Amino acid sequence: MPLLNAVTTPYAEAFLQVTNDLDQTEEVVSQIKEIINLITQTPELEKALSSPILEREAKKDIIVQIFSDRINPSLLNFLKLLADRQRIGIAAQILERFLELYRQKK
C-alpha cells in the first residue's frame, strides 16, 4: 500500500487543507463517508470511474449527475479535479486517506 499512499496522500492533504481553510471540514467528512459507501457498494459506478475507455469529460459528467445537488461544491470540484488528473479511479482510496489524515489531526 505504500505506493498507493504516495499517490493518495498529496491529494488528501491538499484537500484537507482547503476544507480547513474554508471551514468546511466537518460537512465534507460526512459527505465523503457517503461517497465512499456509494462507490464501494455500486460496482457499476466504481467500474465506470476506473474505466480506461471512458473519457475524462464523461467521468466528470457522471460525477456531476450523481453528486451536484448532494455534496459541497468544494468536494464536487475536488472530484472533478481527480477526473481531470485521471485519478478518479482511486477516488475512494484518496477519500479514505483524507479521513485517516482528518482523524490524525483531530
Short mmCIF file of the C-alpha atoms (twelve columns), coordinates in Angstrom:
data_MODEL
# 
_entry.id   MODEL 
# 
loop_
_atom_site.group_PDB 
_atom_site.id 
_atom_site.type_symbol 
_atom_site.label_atom_id 
_atom_site.label_alt_id 
_atom_site.label_comp_id 
_atom_site.label_asym_id 
_atom_site.label_seq_id 
_atom_site.Cartn_x 
_atom_site.Cartn_y 
_atom_site.Cartn_z 
_atom_site.pdbx_PDB_model_num 
ATOM 1   C CA . MET A 1   0.000   0.000  0.000   1 
ATOM 2   C CA . PRO A 2   2.951   2.438  0.289   1 
ATOM 3   C CA . LEU A 3   2.893   3.110  -3.458  1 
ATOM 4   C CA . LEU A 4   -0.820  3.912  -3.334  1 
ATOM 5   C CA . ASN A 5   -0.212  6.191  -0.331  1 
ATOM 6   C CA . ALA A 6   2.405   8.042  -2.361  1 
ATOM 7   C CA . VAL A 7   -0.378  8.954  -4.778  1 
ATOM 8   C CA . THR A 8   -3.298  9.373  -2.384  1 
ATOM 9   C CA . THR A 9   -1.602  11.345 0.380   1 
ATOM 10  C CA . PRO A 10  -0.766  14.547 -1.556  1 
ATOM 11  C CA . TYR A 11  -4.343  14.820 -2.854  1 
ATOM 12  C CA . ALA A 12  -5.828  14.064 0.555   1 
ATOM 13  C CA . GLU A 13  -3.526  16.516 2.338   1 
ATOM 14  C CA . ALA A 14  -4.205  19.298 -0.142  1 
ATOM 15  C CA . PHE A 15  -7.967  18.843 0.039   1 
ATOM 16  C CA . LEU A 16  -7.878  18.664 3.839   1 
ATOM 17  C CA . GLN A 17  -6.031  21.984 3.847   1 
ATOM 18  C CA . VAL A 18  -8.648  23.513 1.522   1 
ATOM 19  C CA . THR A 19  -11.559 22.323 3.668   1 
ATOM 20  C CA . ASN A 20  -9.837  23.593 6.809   1 
ATOM 21  C CA . ASP A 21  -9.209  26.985 5.207   1 
ATOM 22  C CA . LEU A 22  -12.852 27.212 4.136   1 
ATOM 23  C CA . ASP A 23  -14.108 25.865 7.484   1 
ATOM 24  C CA . GLN A 24  -15.945 23.060 5.673   1 
ATOM 25  C CA . THR A 25  -14.132 20.020 7.029   1 
ATOM 26  C CA . GLU A 26  -16.921 18.666 9.248   1 
ATOM 27  C CA . GLU A 27  -19.518 18.945 6.475   1 
ATOM 28  C CA . VAL A 28  -17.203 17.360 3.914   1 
ATOM 29  C CA . VAL A 29  -16.230 14.457 6.199   1 
ATOM 30  C CA . SER A 30  -19.800 13.163 6.409   1 
ATOM 31  C CA . GLN A 31  -20.269 13.569 2.652   1 
ATOM 32  C CA . ILE A 32  -17.010 11.741 1.946   1 
ATOM 33  C CA . LYS A 33  -18.212 8.771  4.000   1 
ATOM 34  C CA . GLU A 34  -21.380 8.638  1.881   1 
ATOM 35  C CA . ILE A 35  -19.388 8.848  -1.369  1 
ATOM 36  C CA . ILE A 36  -17.058 6.039  -0.296  1 
ATOM 37  C CA . ASN A 37  -20.064 3.875  0.567   1 
ATOM 38  C CA . LEU A 38  -21.725 4.644  -2.739  1 
ATOM 39  C CA . ILE A 39  -18.611 3.839  -4.763  1 
ATOM 40  C CA . THR A 40  -17.823 0.634  -2.887  1 
ATOM 41  C CA . GLN A 41  -21.438 -0.579 -2.901  1 
ATOM 42  C CA . THR A 42  -22.060 0.234  -6.560  1 
ATOM 43  C CA . PRO A 43  -19.718 -1.879 -8.697  1 
ATOM 44  C CA . GLU A 44  -21.019 -0.250 -11.898 1 
ATOM 45  C CA . LEU A 45  -20.028 3.194  -10.650 1 
ATOM 46  C CA . GLU A 46  -16.614 2.005  -9.493  1 
ATOM 47  C CA . LYS A 47  -16.074 0.279  -12.840 1 
ATOM 48  C CA . ALA A 48  -17.113 3.394  -14.810 1 
ATOM 49  C CA . LEU A 49  -14.848 5.700  -12.822 1 
ATOM 50  C CA . SER A 50  -11.918 3.276  -13.203 1 
ATOM 51  C CA . SER A 51  -12.501 2.620  -16.894 1 
ATOM 52  C CA . PRO A 52  -9.582  3.497  -19.161 1 
ATOM 53  C CA . ILE A 53  -12.055 3.656  -22.050 1 
ATOM 54  C CA . LEU A 54  -14.315 6.412  -20.696 1 
ATOM 55  C CA . GLU A 55  -13.084 9.920  -21.424 1 
ATOM 56  C CA . ARG A 56  -12.386 12.393 -18.616 1 
ATOM 57  C CA . GLU A 57  -15.372 14.511 -19.585 1 
ATOM 58  C CA . ALA A 58  -17.688 11.503 -19.446 1 
ATOM 59  C CA . LYS A 59  -16.433 10.701 -15.960 1 
ATOM 60  C CA . LYS A 60  -16.917 14.313 -14.900 1 
ATOM 61  C CA . ASP A 61  -20.455 14.206 -16.295 1 
ATOM 62  C CA . ILE A 62  -21.158 11.097 -14.212 1 
ATOM 63  C CA . ILE A 63  -19.823 12.837 -11.115 1 
ATOM 64  C CA . VAL A 64  -21.919 15.948 -11.741 1 
ATOM 65  C CA . GLN A 65  -25.080 13.931 -12.454 1 
ATOM 66  C CA . ILE A 66  -24.741 11.904 -9.274  1 
ATOM 67  C CA . PHE A 67  -23.365 14.437 -6.824  1 
ATOM 68  C CA . SER A 68  -24.002 18.028 -7.950  1 
ATOM 69  C CA . ASP A 69  -27.006 18.653 -5.719  1 
ATOM 70  C CA . ARG A 70  -25.889 16.322 -2.915  1 
ATOM 71  C CA . ILE A 71  -22.434 17.498 -1.887  1 
ATOM 72  C CA . ASN A 72  -20.471 20.594 -1.023  1 
ATOM 73  C CA . PRO A 73  -19.252 22.494 -4.131  1 
ATOM 74  C CA . SER A 74  -15.631 22.207 -2.958  1 
ATOM 75  C CA . LEU A 75  -15.959 18.432 -2.776  1 
ATOM 76  C CA . LEU A 76  -17.614 18.319 -6.197  1 
ATOM 77  C CA . ASN A 77  -14.755 20.381 -7.647  1 
ATOM 78  C CA . PHE A 78  -12.248 18.074 -5.984  1 
ATOM 79  C CA . LEU A 79  -13.863 15.022 -7.595  1 
ATOM 80  C CA . LYS A 80  -13.814 16.761 -10.977 1 
ATOM 81  C CA . LEU A 81  -10.136 17.589 -10.433 1 
ATOM 82  C CA . LEU A 82  -9.462  13.914 -9.769  1 
ATOM 83  C CA . ALA A 83  -11.182 13.100 -13.060 1 
ATOM 84  C CA . ASP A 84  -9.073  15.709 -14.874 1 
ATOM 85  C CA . ARG A 85  -5.903  14.255 -13.369 1 
ATOM 86  C CA . GLN A 86  -7.001  10.687 -14.192 1 
ATOM 87  C CA . ARG A 87  -7.157  9.784  -10.505 1 
ATOM 88  C CA . ILE A 88  -10.915 9.355  -10.183 1 
ATOM 89  C CA . GLY A 89  -10.474 5.579  -10.405 1 
ATOM 90  C CA . ILE A 90  -8.830  5.703  -6.988  1 
ATOM 91  C CA . ALA A 91  -11.185 8.324  -5.544  1 
ATOM 92  C CA . ALA A 92  -12.353 6.003  -2.767  1 
ATOM 93  C CA . GLN A 93  -8.762  5.425  -1.670  1 
ATOM 94  C CA . ILE A 94  -7.969  9.151  -1.801  1 
ATOM 95  C CA . LEU A 95  -11.084 9.932  0.230   1 
ATOM 96  C CA . GLU A 96  -10.219 7.165  2.715   1 
ATOM 97  C CA . ARG A 97  -6.777  8.725  3.101   1 
ATOM 98  C CA . PHE A 98  -8.450  12.114 3.669   1 
ATOM 99  C CA . LEU A 99  -10.449 10.580 6.527   1 
ATOM 100 C CA . GLU A 100 -7.306  8.995  8.013   1 
ATOM 101 C CA . LEU A 101 -5.487  12.330 7.950   1 
ATOM 102 C CA . TYR A 102 -8.539  14.086 9.385   1 
ATOM 103 C CA . ARG A 103 -8.684  11.636 12.321  1 
ATOM 104 C CA . GLN A 104 -4.948  12.024 12.943  1 
ATOM 105 C CA . LYS A 105 -5.173  15.820 13.117  1 
ATOM 106 C CA . LYS A 106 -8.249  15.877 15.301  1 
# 
